[in-house]
């Protein structure tokens, strides 16, 4: 773990970010994309998440290899939602349970500390107890569950929405 570096994502990281994400597209219901994405399809997304204000994107790098990423992006396309951001976090499937997600969130939330953000939101496809527990560990609480709102692999999946204020009491 000492060799893992968390740093802002750069455009050259995008191919690996897409590779990590596509694993989950193909093999899990964690994301509701149904077909793997091409790097070109993610350029706009990258640019929206790799800002320097409310919307950030960080990568975890181990021995020169990107093994995870986390970021915040726009929650909804209405001005009143501007102070709410939605998180995204993925770790390479061969780097799970190493604390990478927690390292990424610590860096991300510290970077956002002085931004004009009121709420951080996360949507998690169920079941995914590891992700739910990690979010709880960062002060997220359940806001509600959308029942059977996504269909993938010939079945419907529930999504729990979790939230936390940017600044938790005592921070």
Secondary structure, 3 states (H helix, E strand, C coil): CCCCEEEECCHHHHHHHHHHHHHHHHHCCCCCCCCCCCHHHHHHHHHHHCCCCCCCEEEEEECCEEEEEEEEEECCCCHHHCCEEEEEEEECHHHCCCCHHHHHHHHHHHHHCCCCCCEEEEEEEECCHHHHHHHHHCCCEEEEEEEEEEEECCEEEEEEEEEEECCCCCC
